[in-house]
Amino acid sequence: MNDTGRTGEGQSFVSRCGATGCRYNEEQNCTAGQIEVDFSGQMAQCLTFSPQDGQGDAARMGEGTR
């Protein structure tokens, strides 16, 4: 995910998502009601990522990180 902005205390919004294989991604907009993000080194990973129908876990690797 990229380009997050702050909306209030401890909350942020996703203004653009590059995980095009995610069922919550509609034209690079995240439609999930809530997301969970974890950090590994200096990379963020969206734990809410869910592959679109017909895609396996291989689509998960690398998508939605930044």
N, C-alpha and C positions, 0 to 999 in steps of 0.2 A: 504494500500500500504506500501511497505517496501523498504528500501535500495535506497533512492534517492541520487543523486549526483548533484553537481553544474556544470553548463555548461557555465555560464556567469553571468553578472549582473542581478540579480533577476530571473534567469531561472535555472531550474533543470531538470533532467531526471529521469524516473522511471526505475530502473534496475531490479526490481522484484515486481510482484503484486500477492498478495494472494487471490484476489477476483475471484476465479475460476468460479463463476456463472455470471460474467460480459461478455457482448458481445464483449468488447474490449480486453479481456484477451486471449492470444494465448500462451499456454505453459508457463504461468507465466510472459509473456511479454506484456506490455501495448501497444496496437496498436492505441490508440486514438491520434489524431493529437495534441491535447491540453487537459489538465485536469485542473479542479478546485478543490482545497482542502480547507477545513474549519477545524478549531480546536474547540473541545469541551472538556474543561478541559485539560488533557494532551494527548488526543487522536486525531489523524487526521482522517478525513473522506473524502473520494473521492466523490465529488458532481457530477462527470462525470459518476459514476457507472450507468450502464444500464443493466438490467437483460437479460440473453439470452432468446430467444424465448421459450415460455412455462413456464417461471418462473414468479411468482408474486412479489410484493413488499416485501414479507416476506424474500426473498433471500437477500435483501438489508441490513437488520439489521445485523450489526457485520462484514459483509464482506467489505474488503477494508480499514479497520481501523487499525491503529497502528501508 
